[in-house]
Each structure stands twice: as C-alpha cells, then as structure tokens.
Amino acid sequence: MRLIRGLHNLRAEHQGCVATIGNFDGVHLGHQAVFEELRKVGDVLGLPATVITFEPQPLEYFQPKKAPSRLTCLREKLTVIKAAGIDYVLVLPFGRKLATMGAEAFIDEILVKGLGIQHLYVGDDFRFGRARCGDVGLLHEAGRDLGFQVDDLQTVTAGGERISSTRIRKLLVAGDLQAASKLLGRSYTICGRVSHGDKRGRTIGFPTLNIQLHRPVSPLRGVYAVTVDGVGDKPLPGVANIGNRPTVEGDPRFLLEVHLFDFDRDVYGAHVGVEFVSRIRDEMKFDSFDELREQIASDSQQARRIHEQNS
C-alpha cells in the first residue's frame, strides 16, 4: 500500500483509480465490505483501489470539544486499511483550505485533476465542500459530465442494525467489548509508543507502561484486563487503566497505563498494541495511595483470573 500525504504529493502515476471517501474511523466490517467491493471493481477495470480520508477528521476541526472519541488513530487506521488490500491511501490534511473549498472545486481539483477517478463509492449521506453544500446528487451530475461512475455504498448490517462507528463507540463506552469486536472484525486494540511517565506506579509496587494515545479522548475509560503485543515473543497479560488518574490530582490528558504481570524489562520507545480483553471497573478516585495500591492489587488478581479463564 502506498500512502500519499496531501494533494501536493499526488503524481502522474496516481492518475486513474477507483476510490471511496470517508473518515473510516474504526475500519469496521462495514468499511471492510466497501473496500472489498472497491478492489473487485478495480480488478475488473485494471485500476488501483484508493481510499481518501482526512486528518484530523472534519468534526475535530470544526468542533473539537464536541467531536466523538476516536476509535482509531491514523496509524491504526492505515494498518487495517493496508490489511484490506487497498493500493493507495490519500490522507488530506483537514484545515482552513479544505474547510473553505467549494464542492465543485473539490471535485475538480481532487477527484478529477488530482486522482483521475474512474469509479467512486460514497455513502448516500455523504456531504462535502464548504458549508457541506456538496452531496451525492452533485457527484452523480459531475460524474455524467466528467466521465466517472458514482455508486452509493450499500448499508452493512449485523443483528438487524447498521454497522457504524457510532454504534461501536456506544458498545465500548458500555463495556461490551465482545459485541464491539464482532462489528470491528477484530479485538479492540489501542496502539502507541511506550513513553516515560512520572513513575508513581513503581513507588506502590505496580510499575506501568505509559502508552501515548494520539487522540484527545478515548471511548474506553476505567480498568481492563489486557494483553500487550510488542514487548515479548508473544502477547503478555496485564491490567490497564485508561482515563485521567483522579487520585493523582487528575490530568487533562487521557492516559493509558498498563501493568504487565511478572515483567520488569525497560521497553521505553517500543511500539505496542494493547488488546482490551474484559472490563473490570470504572475509574475511581481514592483518598490515599495505600487505598489505590490495595485496589490495584485486587484488580490485578481479577485480571489474572480472566486471563486464566481465556487461556
């Protein structure tokens, strides 16, 4: 898969493709069904399958405080898209220029001149351009005039309901990891690099891996049994807290801290994947570090039991 960062990096060899446009947060089974259809059309036409997405997501630019929590950061999203067999991903930086670009200019500059699109898949509720003035009808009209085919995406359902990022997000907030995983087509995992923290965990006997989230907020909050891939020959079991650490005077950032069982290696800088296995409890504020230590010990015992049951 080739990653193209920004319109200015498009080259002549990127001209001529079949494409789809969207945020694709979570890259769930619905998105993956679109990618499969895109690949099939690309194979018939002899053209590469291209995914067009935005970073940040448009709502994160327009209403950063109201934007929904991210299921996947950009790196996680690209990893799953690559596994789906997509040839190119065009990541468009969403800022003032794109926010003020008219719908006709978007079609002309990005779809036609930039990519030379031959076949485009979009959702029937897709809106684009300044003030969201462009819609599927405009794309169909432009396609007839400019020589590209436009198809509406078919809704993919599970259990009689549409599979969507919003639905998965609600399941994660409710702690239903199993149902969320079924809609994602994989276990819910957060990836990030292990960084230095304040090392308070060591002082109470529970050293942690502090993992960068690369998102302002997460759909998960609380304590979970987890496994961590990237620091050993196989995924290692542990217990994790994700939230604002209210006992340590709170923190404006969302933090992911993982205590691995029977593990004491220095792995700063390692890029890891944290798979969330089961929810244990909500995040809580304790009156003292002694109370916190006792609760972490209890959480660890519960997490060990969960891992033993799943092994």
N, C-alpha and C positions, 0 to 999 in steps of 0.2 A: 504494500500500500504506500502511495506517495502522499505526503502531507504538503499542502500549499497554504502558506500563511499570508493571507491578504491578496487583494485583487492585483496589486503591483507585482506579485510573483508569478502570475499566470504567463505561460509561454506558448509558443505556437503548437508545441506537442500536446498541450492540454485541450486544444480545439477539437470539437466533435465528441459528444458524450451523451449518455443517458444519465439523468440526475434526479435527486429529490432534495427538498429543502425543509429544515426544521431544527428545533433545539435538540431533539433526541435525548432528553435527559433520562438516564437510566438504561437506555438502549434495550428496552424490554422486548417481549415476544412480538408485540405489535410492530415495533420498529424493525425487528429482525425479519418479519414476514415481508415488509416493504423492501428491504434490502435483497431478499431472495428473489422477489419479482423483478426488481431492478436489474439484477445480474442476468436473469433469464432474457429480458428484453435486450440487454447489452450483448449477450451471446448471439442472439438472432441477428442483430444489426451489425455485429462486429465492432462494437464501441465500448469504451471503458465505462464502468459504473462509478458515478461520482456522487458524494454526499456533500451538500452545502450546509454549513452550520455557523453559529455565531458565538463569539466570546468577547465580553460576557453575554449572557442571554439578554434579549431586549428588555424584559421587565426589570432585570437587575440594573440596567442603565437608567430607565425612566423612573422606577420606584424602588430604589434599593432597600428601603425599610419594609416594603410590603411584598417583595419578591419571595416566592416559595423557596424552601430549603432545597439545596441541590441533592439529587440522588447520586450524581457522578460529577467529579471534577473533569476538566478537559482531558487529562492524561488517561483517566479511567475510561472515559467515553471513547477515545481513539483506540484503546486496546480492544474493546469489544467490537467496534466497527471493523477493525482490521481482521479479527477472527471471523467476521461475517463474510469475508471475501471481497470487500469493496476495493476498487482500484485507486481512487483518488478521494481525498477529503479536502475541501476548500473551507478554511476557517476564516470567516470575515470578522475583523475587529468591529464590534458594535460601539460606535461613538457618535459624535455630533454629525460627521459626514454621512454615515449610513442612516442615522435617525432623520435627517432632513432631506434625504434623496427621494425624489418623486417616484411613483410606481413605474411610470413609463421609462424613466432613466434607469431604474433597477433592471428592468427587462433588457433594455438596450445595452447598457454598459457591462452588466454581469452575466446575464444569461446568453445574450446573442454575441456581442463582441468579445466578451471575456472567455466564455466556455464553448460557444458554438453548439448549444444544446439542440439535440435532435428529438429527445423524448423526455418529458418532465412529469414526475409524480408529486402531487401535493394533496394535503387534506382539504376536504370541502369547506372547512372553516379557516383556511389559511388566509392571512392578511399581511400586506407588505407595503412598503413605501411610506412617505411622510404622512402622518396622521392616519396610518393604516388604510389609505384610500384604495389600494390595490386588492383585488380578490381573484377567485378562481375564474369568474366570468371574464375579467380583463385578460387573464393569461390565455384562456381559450381563444379570445378575439385576436390577441397578439400572435398566438401560435398559427392561426389560419393565415394571417398576413405575412408572417416572417418565416414560416416553413418548419415549425416544430410541433410535435404532438403533445397534448396535455391530457393526463388521466388523473381522475380522483382516486385517492387511496381508499381501499376497502377497509371497513372497520373490522378489527380483530377482537373477538370476544372470548371470555372464559367465565364459566358459570353464569351465562346469560347476561353478563355485563361487559362493557367495552374495557379493554386493557388500556390503561393510561398511566402516565407518570403521577398524576394526582391521586389515582386510586392506590397505587403502590406506596406513595408517600403517607397516605392515611393509615395503611396497614402497618407500616413501620412505626409510626407515632403510637399506634395502639399496641405495639409489641408483638404483632403477628408475623414473625419472621418467616415462618413456613409458607404462609399464603403469599407473602411478598415475593419469596424466592420462586414460587411456581409461576408468577406472572413475569418475573425477570428472566426465567430460564436458567438461573444460576443462583447460588447463595449470595446474599447481600454482603458485599465486601467494600471496605474503605482502604485505599492505598495511600501511602505517604512515606516521607523520609523521617528516620529517627533523628531527633534533634536534642540538644541539651535543654533540660528543664531546671527547676530550682532544687532538684534532688531531695525534696522533703520526704519522698517515699522511703528513701534509704534510712532516714532517721527513725522511722517507725517499723522497720523490718520488711518493707514491701517495695523494693526498687521497681521503677516502672520505665517502660519505653514511652517517650513522649513523641507523638507522631503528628506531623503537620497535616492539617485537614484540607488546605487550599480551597476553602469555602467559608463564608461568613457564619453559616449556621448549618446544622445537620438535622435530618428528620429523626435521628435517634438521640435519645437523652436518657441517661441512667447507667445502670451496671449490667454487664452482659458476660456470659461465658463466650469465649472467643478462641479461635486458633490463628496463629500468625505464621505466614509463609515468607521466607526470605532471609531468615537468620539461622537456618539449620538445614539438614538433609531432607527433612520433611516438616510439614506444618506442626507447630508446637502449641500445646494447650495453655490457656491462661484465663485471666479475668480482666475486664476492661471497664473503665469509667469514661463516659463521654458527656461533657457539659461544661459548666462554669466554675466548678470547685467552690461551692458556697462556704465550706468550712475554712478555706484559705482566703477569706475576705472576698470571695467571688473573683471573677475575671471577665473582662468584656469580651474576650475571645472564647470560642468553643474549642475545647481541648480534648484530645483522645490520649488516654494514659492506659497502658497495658502492663499488667504484672504477669510475667511468664513463670510457670511453676518450675522450680529446680533449675533455674537458669541464671548465670551470673557473668556472662560474657559482655564485653564492651562492643556494641554494634552501632555506635553513632555514625550517621551518614548512610546506613543501609536503607534501601527502598523496600518496604514490606507491604504485604497485603493482610489486612485484619478481617477475617471472616466472622460474622456475628452468628453464633450458634443458638443461643437462647437468652431471653431477657430474665434478669434476676429481680431487679427492683428499680424504683425511681431514685434519682439523685437526691441526697438528703444533706442537711446542714447539721453538724454535730457541735456540741458545746466545748469539746476538748479533743486534742489529738489522741488521747487514750481511748475515747469512745470511737473515734474514727478507726483506730487500729483494730479494736475489737470487731467492728463491723466488717472491715476488710478481711479479717481472718475468717469470719462467718461466710462472707461472700465467696472467698476462695474455696472453702470446704464445699459449698453448694456447687460452685463451678466444676470442681473436681468430680463430684458425683454425676453431674450432667455429662462430662466428657467420658466417664467410665460407662455410663449407660449407652452412649453413642458409639463406643469403640467395638 
